[in-house]
Each structure stands twice: as C-alpha cells, then as structure tokens.
Amino acid sequence: MTDIAASAKRALITRRALVSSPLALGLALALPTASRAEGIPSHSSLPGSAAVRSKADACVRELLGRGRFMGAVLLARDGRVLLKRGYGMADLEQSVPCSTKTKFRLASLSKQFTAMGVLILQHQGRLSVDDPVSLHIPDCPAAWSGITIHHLLTHTSGIPNFTSFPDYLRRMPFPSSLLETIARFRDMPLDFPPGERYSYSNSGYAVLAYVIERASGQAYGELLRNAIFEPLGMANTGCDSATPVIKARARGYATGPNGFVNAAYIDMSIHTGNGSLYSTLDDMLKWDQALYTEKLVPLRLLDLAFTPFKGNYGYGWLIDNRHGRLRISHTGGINGFSTHIARYPHDRACVILLSNVEGANVEAMADALAAIMFGRAAGGG
C-alpha cells in the first residue's frame, strides 16, 4: 500500500469514527477530529486562530496589492472558521467589492458535484460505477464498449479531451447541449485503452452529466439541486448561465499589460458536467462539512470518491500528501475565474479560494495558506 493510499485509509477510519452512531452523526460538524494520522502534530502545537487569521490575511493582501488576486478566501480547522473574507472587486466597472456572499464560477470544482450525483444515483439503485457506459447511452460508439462509469470518473476512459481540440476557442462562445458537446468527440478514436492510464478529460465528465440525465430522468442541474444543493442548504449554488439574473455574481477578469481586462466570453453550457457550476464561500463550506457525514450517501460510497486510483485521482478529487498530512483537493480554471479547494480530513481543515482572476495561481496560494494554518514552512512537503 502506498503512503497516499495508507493516509486515505486512515482518513476513512477517522470519518467512520465521527459518524458511527446517531449521536456522533449529529455532532459531526462540531466535534474535532476523532483520530489523527501518524506524525501529525497535536492540536495544541498548531498556531492559534488569531495568529493564523493575521498571517493569512497579510499573505492574501500582499498578492492583492501586486494585482495577482481578487476573490474570496476561507480557512477552517476543526470545523471552526479561521478566516472568511472577500478581497478586491467582484465588479470593477461598478465598483462592487468581493464579499463572502459573492458567487464565483467553480470551473473544474464542478466535477466533485458531478461525481456525487453519480454516487447518489448508485445509492438509489439507478446505476453502478461498474456499469459500462453503453448501458446508459443509446447508440453508444463501439470504441466505448470497454468504458465504465468508473473510468469516466477517474479520467482513465481514454476519451479525448475536447477542450484541447484546435476549434475549442472558436466554439466556446456558443450554446452547446450535452449531445452537441458529446458529438464533437464520440466518433474519435480513444487515446488509449480504457483503464490503461490517467489522462485528464473534460469530455468524460460531459458524458457523466448525460449518464446522470438518462439514469435520473432529470436535467443535470435539476438533479444536483434536488439531491445535493437543497438538502445541504446550498441556496447560492447552481448552473451558471448568461441568461438569468444571478444576484451577487462576480464578473470574470484576465490580466493585460496595463492591469485587469474583461475575460473572453464563454457560454457555460459547453462545460455542463465538467465546469459549469457557480457557488459561494458559505456554500462550499457546507459542502466540505457534509462530506464528513452521511447526509448524501453512505460512507462506503464516500470511500470510493476519496480512494486514489491512477494519477492519485479519485472521483472528482485529487488525493495526495501535503504538509505531512493527507490532502484531498481540486483546482479549477475557466474564462475569468480560478478556484481551489483543499481538504485535510485528519484535521477537519479546509482551504477554499474562489477568484475572479483568470490564471491566478490559486493552488500555490492555497498551499501557502495551509502552511500558515499548520505552522509549516511555506513550500514544505
């Protein structure tokens, strides 16, 4: 067993300890971690809340002052919020500041919600991750006969990534239904046999969104709203679209030679399933905390999501070790927005960054903030 797999197993044991009884389930959001991985400092050796808040805020403001970040930041440990604050402007033209209520595009953080939608449908008996995709897709391409839902979830299907196609930039401003998006790659040869290796593919998660619709009889966004967002009280999360009025929505920016410029337009329908959602800090914290419980699916299914497969990727999550701890994380990037969530389950800790600056190095920024939170040297392993 690899160190990462061993750490993941210890995290699963921790989570089971937290929710192994009705009383524990009810207290899961308030209790500190029940057990810790070997080598992780005790809570008493970690920096205090005030020190973390001060240092983390200074770190973010330094990047803000250099024109390299705008957005919202949250740090939490042992279920307690250490820092939750907006920085810079959500709308430069209207001088609207970023706040903890600002809605940001999640980009590829959307994949973890797609994966949860699949697991919920498995819990309901509507599908299994071991199903061949041909079971859920009419007139399925012959080349996909060996592809399972598990392959799609773990980026091991071999389906080419449509966002790497030469015509992607030309086609991204136009509406695209799931079937229209899938038609762009369904007849292309696979990059490799299913299961052979890991290769990140937005195409695979578009197919998963279609599978969700076929298995549930609901539109992708409707299924997520009914099965995830409403049960968790995530009232400020949904599928992004330019048509409806979405209050407190951030505008997306890129960096130009003289400062920020408006990001290139993209119709978000082209990223259904793989990057189309928006959310807020508060809602993302609700999501993080729910993953310590059985509010959505039993732990045996959560275990699948957090099990590292090829490329250390689970179901919508990257699983590795950082700062001497197990880290479960994901990064997102799309026109005008950069996002990151890093969860450290042994400490019930998380770092969430939602930025309306395209290309912002939110992963490195989140790593620096985690180092502050754990009293580790910046850049340390």
Backbone torsions as a table, in degrees:
resi	resn	phi	psi	omega
1	MET	NA	131.0	178.9
2	THR	-70.4	162.8	177.5
3	ASP	-59.3	-39.4	-179.4
4	ILE	-66.1	-44.4	179.2
5	ALA	-64.4	-38.5	178.5
6	ALA	-64.9	-41.5	177.5
7	SER	-63.7	-40.5	178.6
8	ALA	-63.5	-39.2	178.8
9	LYS	-64.3	-40.8	177.9
10	ARG	-63.3	-36.0	178.1
11	ALA	-65.1	-37.7	178.8
12	LEU	-66.0	-38.8	176.9
13	ILE	-62.9	-41.6	177.1
14	THR	-58.8	-46.8	-176.8
15	ARG	-66.2	-38.4	178.1
16	ARG	-63.3	-37.5	178.4
17	ALA	-63.3	-33.1	-178.5
18	LEU	-73.2	-28.7	-173.6
19	VAL	-124.4	25.7	-175.5
20	SER	-79.5	-7.6	177.3
21	SER	-141.0	159.0	178.5
22	PRO	-55.9	-39.4	179.6
23	LEU	-65.1	-44.9	-179.8
24	ALA	-63.6	-38.1	179.0
25	LEU	-60.8	-40.9	-179.7
26	GLY	-68.8	-29.0	-176.9
27	LEU	-97.8	0.1	-170.3
28	ALA	-56.0	-35.5	-176.8
29	LEU	-76.7	-16.0	-175.8
30	ALA	-104.7	-22.7	-174.0
31	LEU	-82.3	146.7	171.0
32	PRO	-70.4	167.9	-179.5
33	THR	-56.1	135.7	-175.5
34	ALA	-76.3	-30.1	178.8
35	SER	-149.4	160.9	-176.3
36	ARG	-128.1	153.5	176.6
37	ALA	-70.8	157.3	178.8
38	GLU	-60.8	139.0	175.9
39	GLY	87.0	-3.9	179.1
40	ILE	-87.0	129.0	-178.3
41	PRO	-59.8	150.5	175.2
42	SER	-69.0	161.6	-177.7
43	HIS	-58.7	-34.0	-177.3
44	SER	-64.9	-20.9	-179.4
45	SER	-91.4	-4.1	-178.9
46	LEU	-85.8	153.8	179.5
47	PRO	-60.1	148.4	179.0
48	GLY	-70.5	163.2	-175.9
49	SER	-59.4	-44.0	-177.5
50	ALA	-64.1	-41.3	-179.7
51	ALA	-66.0	-42.2	178.7
52	VAL	-63.1	-45.6	-178.2
53	ARG	-60.3	-44.2	-177.7
54	SER	-65.7	-48.4	-177.2
55	LYS	-68.6	-40.1	-179.6
56	ALA	-66.1	-42.5	178.9
57	ASP	-62.1	-42.1	178.6
58	ALA	-63.6	-38.4	178.9
59	CYS	-62.2	-45.9	-179.2
60	VAL	-66.9	-42.8	-177.7
61	ARG	-65.5	-30.1	177.7
62	GLU	-65.2	-42.3	177.8
63	LEU	-70.1	-37.2	176.8
64	LEU	-59.9	-44.0	-179.1
65	GLY	-66.0	-24.6	178.9
66	ARG	-91.5	6.3	177.7
67	GLY	69.1	30.3	-177.0
68	ARG	-113.6	2.4	-179.2
69	PHE	-158.6	140.6	160.9
70	MET	-143.0	151.7	179.1
71	GLY	147.9	-149.0	-177.6
72	ALA	-135.9	144.2	-173.0
73	VAL	-132.7	138.5	175.7
74	LEU	-136.4	133.0	170.7
75	LEU	-123.7	133.8	176.7
76	ALA	-139.4	147.3	178.4
77	ARG	-146.4	137.0	-176.4
78	ASP	54.2	34.3	178.5
79	GLY	76.2	4.4	-179.0
80	ARG	-110.1	134.1	179.2
81	VAL	-75.4	125.5	178.0
82	LEU	-97.5	-34.2	179.0
83	LEU	-150.8	131.1	175.4
84	LYS	-148.0	106.8	-170.4
85	ARG	-157.5	149.0	172.7
86	GLY	-96.7	149.7	-178.1
87	TYR	-135.9	137.0	177.5
88	GLY	74.7	-156.0	-171.7
89	MET	-112.9	133.7	172.2
90	ALA	-77.8	-28.7	178.2
91	ASP	-144.1	104.4	-177.6
92	LEU	-67.6	-36.3	-176.3
93	GLU	-68.9	-34.3	-179.3
94	GLN	-102.0	4.8	179.4
95	SER	55.5	44.6	177.6
96	VAL	-98.1	118.1	-177.8
97	PRO	-74.6	153.0	171.2
98	CYS	-68.1	142.9	176.9
99	SER	-139.2	179.1	178.0
100	THR	-71.6	-11.0	179.5
101	LYS	-99.3	-5.0	-178.1
102	THR	-66.1	139.4	179.2
103	LYS	-96.3	127.8	-179.1
104	PHE	-120.6	147.2	168.9
105	ARG	-63.0	135.5	-179.5
106	LEU	-86.5	-18.1	-175.3
107	ALA	54.3	-131.1	-172.6
108	SER	-73.2	-5.7	170.1
109	LEU	-64.1	-16.3	175.8
110	SER	-60.9	-27.2	-175.2
111	LYS	-61.6	-33.9	-179.6
112	GLN	-67.2	-28.5	176.9
113	PHE	-76.7	-37.6	174.0
114	THR	-60.1	-45.1	179.2
115	ALA	-61.5	-41.3	178.0
116	MET	-64.8	-37.4	176.1
117	GLY	-58.4	-40.5	177.1
118	VAL	-63.0	-45.8	-178.6
119	LEU	-65.1	-36.4	176.8
120	ILE	-63.2	-42.2	178.4
121	LEU	-67.2	-32.7	174.5
122	GLN	-65.7	-42.9	178.1
123	HIS	-60.5	-32.8	179.1
124	GLN	-82.5	-3.4	178.5
125	GLY	79.6	16.8	-177.8
126	ARG	-89.6	-18.0	177.1
127	LEU	-162.4	174.8	173.1
128	SER	-136.9	146.2	178.4
129	VAL	-64.3	-16.7	178.0
130	ASP	-87.3	-4.1	178.6
131	ASP	-63.9	139.7	167.2
132	PRO	-68.0	143.3	-178.8
133	VAL	-62.8	-24.6	-180.0
134	SER	-61.5	-20.6	178.3
135	LEU	-69.6	-22.2	-174.3
136	HIS	-118.1	-3.3	-177.8
137	ILE	-121.3	112.1	177.1
138	PRO	-61.5	143.8	178.3
139	ASP	52.8	45.6	-177.7
140	CYS	-65.3	137.6	178.3
141	PRO	-57.0	141.6	-179.5
142	ALA	-59.7	-33.6	-179.1
143	ALA	-65.5	-19.0	-178.7
144	TRP	-92.2	6.2	-173.1
145	SER	-61.0	-28.1	-179.4
146	GLY	-95.3	4.0	-176.6
147	ILE	-89.7	130.7	174.9
148	THR	-106.9	168.4	175.2
149	ILE	-60.1	-37.4	177.0
150	HIS	-57.1	-42.2	178.8
151	HIS	-61.0	-41.1	178.7
152	LEU	-64.0	-44.1	-177.8
153	LEU	-63.2	-33.8	-173.5
154	THR	-102.3	9.7	179.9
155	HIS	58.8	39.1	178.3
156	THR	-121.6	20.7	-175.9
157	SER	-79.8	-27.9	-174.9
158	GLY	88.3	-3.3	178.4
159	ILE	-69.2	129.9	-178.4
160	PRO	-60.2	146.7	-178.5
161	ASN	-83.1	111.3	-172.7
162	PHE	-66.6	-23.1	179.1
163	THR	-74.3	-5.8	175.1
164	SER	-98.4	-1.2	-179.1
165	PHE	-70.1	148.7	-178.4
166	PRO	-59.6	-26.7	-176.6
167	ASP	-94.7	6.8	-175.3
168	TYR	-61.0	-48.4	-177.6
169	LEU	-62.5	-34.6	-179.9
170	ARG	-70.9	-33.0	-174.3
171	ARG	-95.3	-12.2	-173.3
172	MET	-66.0	-23.4	-179.7
173	PRO	-77.5	-6.2	-171.6
174	PHE	-106.4	145.4	178.4
175	PRO	-56.7	146.1	179.7
176	SER	-148.2	115.0	175.9
177	SER	-69.3	166.5	178.0
178	LEU	-57.1	-44.5	-179.0
179	LEU	-65.4	-36.0	177.8
180	GLU	-68.3	-38.8	177.4
181	THR	-66.0	-45.8	-178.8
182	ILE	-64.4	-33.1	-179.8
183	ALA	-62.0	-21.9	-178.5
184	ARG	-70.5	-22.9	-177.1
185	PHE	-130.6	-3.8	-172.9
186	ARG	-64.2	-28.6	-178.1
187	ASP	-100.6	8.8	178.2
188	MET	-85.9	149.4	176.4
189	PRO	-66.3	150.9	177.5
190	LEU	-69.2	150.4	177.3
191	ASP	-72.1	-25.8	179.2
192	PHE	-165.8	161.9	178.6
193	PRO	-61.5	143.1	-179.1
194	PRO	-54.3	131.7	177.9
195	GLY	87.5	-7.6	-175.2
196	GLU	-69.0	-42.1	-178.6
197	ARG	-156.7	174.4	178.6
198	TYR	-94.9	132.9	173.3
199	SER	-152.9	114.3	-172.9
200	TYR	-56.9	127.7	-174.6
201	SER	-140.6	110.1	172.4
202	ASN	-64.2	-27.1	178.5
203	SER	-59.3	-42.2	-178.4
204	GLY	-60.5	-37.0	-179.4
205	TYR	-79.3	-22.9	169.6
206	ALA	-66.5	-41.5	176.8
207	VAL	-63.2	-40.0	178.2
208	LEU	-61.0	-39.8	177.7
209	ALA	-61.3	-39.1	177.8
210	TYR	-67.7	-40.6	176.7
211	VAL	-60.6	-41.9	177.9
212	ILE	-59.0	-44.3	-179.6
213	GLU	-65.1	-42.2	180.0
214	ARG	-65.9	-42.1	-175.8
215	ALA	-75.4	-31.4	-174.9
216	SER	-96.4	-23.4	-174.0
217	GLY	75.0	14.2	179.4
218	GLN	-123.7	155.5	171.6
219	ALA	-64.0	151.8	-177.3
220	TYR	-51.8	-52.5	-178.8
221	GLY	-63.8	-34.4	179.4
222	GLU	-66.6	-42.4	178.5
223	LEU	-61.8	-45.6	179.8
224	LEU	-63.9	-40.0	179.4
225	ARG	-63.8	-45.8	-176.1
226	ASN	-73.0	-35.5	-172.0
227	ALA	-97.5	-20.9	-175.7
228	ILE	-125.3	-60.2	-170.0
229	PHE	-64.6	-48.4	-179.3
230	GLU	-67.6	-45.0	177.7
231	PRO	-59.5	-31.1	-178.5
232	LEU	-94.2	-0.1	-178.7
233	GLY	71.6	27.0	180.0
234	MET	-88.0	71.8	-173.4
235	ALA	-73.8	-13.1	-176.4
236	ASN	-112.5	30.8	179.2
237	THR	-127.5	139.7	179.0
238	GLY	-177.1	-170.1	179.1
239	CYS	-86.1	126.5	-177.5
240	ASP	-74.7	143.3	177.9
241	SER	-158.5	147.3	179.7
242	ALA	-78.5	-13.4	-174.5
243	THR	-76.7	-54.1	-177.9
244	PRO	-75.0	156.1	172.3
245	VAL	-80.8	117.8	179.9
246	ILE	-114.8	105.0	-176.2
247	LYS	-63.2	144.1	177.6
248	ALA	65.4	24.2	177.6
249	ARG	-80.8	132.0	178.0
250	ALA	-76.1	147.8	169.0
251	ARG	-87.4	146.6	-178.3
252	GLY	-97.0	141.8	-176.8
253	TYR	-129.0	154.2	169.3
254	ALA	-118.2	169.9	179.3
255	THR	-101.9	131.3	176.4
256	GLY	-113.4	-179.1	-178.2
257	PRO	-62.7	-23.0	-178.2
258	ASN	-116.8	21.5	179.8
259	GLY	120.4	-157.0	-175.8
260	PHE	-75.8	145.0	173.6
261	VAL	-132.5	158.5	177.7
262	ASN	-64.5	136.6	-179.9
263	ALA	-70.5	154.9	177.5
264	ALA	-60.6	142.7	-177.5
265	TYR	-71.1	142.1	173.9
266	ILE	-139.9	135.4	172.8
267	ASP	-83.5	117.7	-169.6
268	MET	-68.9	-12.1	178.5
269	SER	-62.5	-25.1	-179.2
270	ILE	-68.2	-16.9	-178.8
271	HIS	-111.8	23.5	176.5
272	THR	-57.3	126.2	179.0
273	GLY	94.2	-29.9	-175.7
274	ASN	-117.3	-10.9	-178.9
275	GLY	-174.6	22.6	-167.1
276	SER	-97.4	-0.3	-173.3
277	LEU	-90.2	159.4	170.0
278	TYR	-126.1	159.1	178.7
279	SER	-164.4	-175.7	179.9
280	THR	-127.5	169.5	176.1
281	LEU	-58.2	-48.0	-176.8
282	ASP	-60.6	-43.5	-179.9
283	ASP	-67.5	-38.0	179.6
284	MET	-67.5	-31.0	175.0
285	LEU	-69.2	-38.7	175.4
286	LYS	-59.6	-41.2	177.5
287	TRP	-61.7	-50.0	179.0
288	ASP	-55.9	-48.3	-176.1
289	GLN	-68.2	-33.7	179.3
290	ALA	-65.2	-25.6	-178.2
291	LEU	-73.8	-3.2	171.7
292	TYR	-94.5	2.3	-174.1
293	THR	-126.5	-178.6	175.2
294	GLU	-107.7	29.8	-179.5
295	LYS	-62.3	-32.3	-175.2
296	LEU	-106.1	-48.0	179.5
297	VAL	-145.1	159.9	176.0
298	PRO	-63.2	158.9	-177.2
299	LEU	-60.7	-31.0	-179.3
300	ARG	-61.8	-29.8	176.7
301	LEU	-83.2	-36.6	173.1
302	LEU	-59.5	-37.1	179.1
303	ASP	-56.6	-37.0	179.3
304	LEU	-63.3	-42.2	-177.9
305	ALA	-61.7	-34.3	-174.4
306	PHE	-102.6	17.0	175.7
307	THR	-94.4	121.7	-178.8
308	PRO	-73.7	128.7	174.2
309	PHE	-109.3	-149.7	179.8
310	LYS	-58.4	140.3	-177.8
311	GLY	70.0	14.3	-177.8
312	ASN	58.1	27.6	-179.8
313	TYR	-102.5	136.0	175.9
314	GLY	-99.3	-130.1	176.6
315	TYR	-106.5	90.3	-178.9
316	GLY	80.8	12.2	-178.4
317	TRP	-141.8	145.9	169.6
318	LEU	-97.1	131.5	-177.9
319	ILE	-116.5	120.6	177.6
320	ASP	-152.3	-170.7	177.6
321	ASN	-115.1	137.0	178.7
322	ARG	-151.6	139.7	-179.2
323	HIS	56.7	36.5	179.1
324	GLY	70.3	18.6	-174.3
325	ARG	-137.4	157.3	170.1
326	LEU	-68.7	131.9	176.6
327	ARG	-122.3	132.1	175.5
328	ILE	-118.3	114.6	-166.8
329	SER	-146.4	174.4	171.1
330	HIS	-163.7	148.8	177.0
331	THR	-118.5	146.7	176.8
332	GLY	-132.1	147.1	175.9
333	GLY	-148.6	130.4	179.3
334	ILE	-152.5	171.0	-178.3
335	ASN	-46.8	115.0	174.3
336	GLY	83.8	-1.8	-173.7
337	PHE	-145.1	146.7	174.8
338	SER	-136.9	134.7	-174.6
339	THR	-138.9	156.5	177.0
340	HIS	-157.8	139.8	169.7
341	ILE	-132.6	131.5	176.7
342	ALA	-128.6	123.9	-179.5
343	ARG	-111.9	133.9	177.5
344	TYR	-118.7	88.1	-167.2
345	PRO	-64.0	-29.1	-179.1
346	HIS	-67.8	-22.3	178.8
347	ASP	-108.0	4.8	-173.3
348	ARG	49.5	42.9	-174.3
349	ALA	-115.1	152.1	174.1
350	CYS	-151.8	153.9	173.6
351	VAL	-125.7	126.2	-179.4
352	ILE	-126.1	126.0	176.2
353	LEU	-125.1	125.0	175.9
354	LEU	-123.5	112.9	-174.2
355	SER	-121.5	140.2	174.2
356	ASN	-99.8	36.3	174.1
357	VAL	-122.5	114.8	179.2
358	GLU	-64.2	131.7	177.1
359	GLY	82.1	3.3	175.5
360	ALA	-61.2	137.5	-176.5
361	ASN	-82.8	70.5	-173.9
362	VAL	-71.2	-27.1	179.1
363	GLU	-66.6	-46.5	177.3
364	ALA	-65.1	-37.2	178.5
365	MET	-65.0	-44.8	178.0
366	ALA	-63.0	-35.9	179.0
367	ASP	-66.3	-40.6	178.0
368	ALA	-64.8	-39.2	179.1
369	LEU	-68.9	-36.9	176.2
370	ALA	-64.6	-38.9	177.8
371	ALA	-60.4	-40.9	176.6
372	ILE	-63.0	-44.0	-177.3
373	MET	-63.0	-34.6	-177.6
374	PHE	-100.2	3.1	179.9
375	GLY	66.6	34.4	179.8
376	ARG	-105.0	159.5	176.5
377	ALA	-69.5	137.4	178.1
378	ALA	-57.1	132.2	-179.8
379	GLY	83.6	-2.8	179.1
380	GLY	-72.9	155.4	-177.4
381	GLY	-80.3	NA	NA
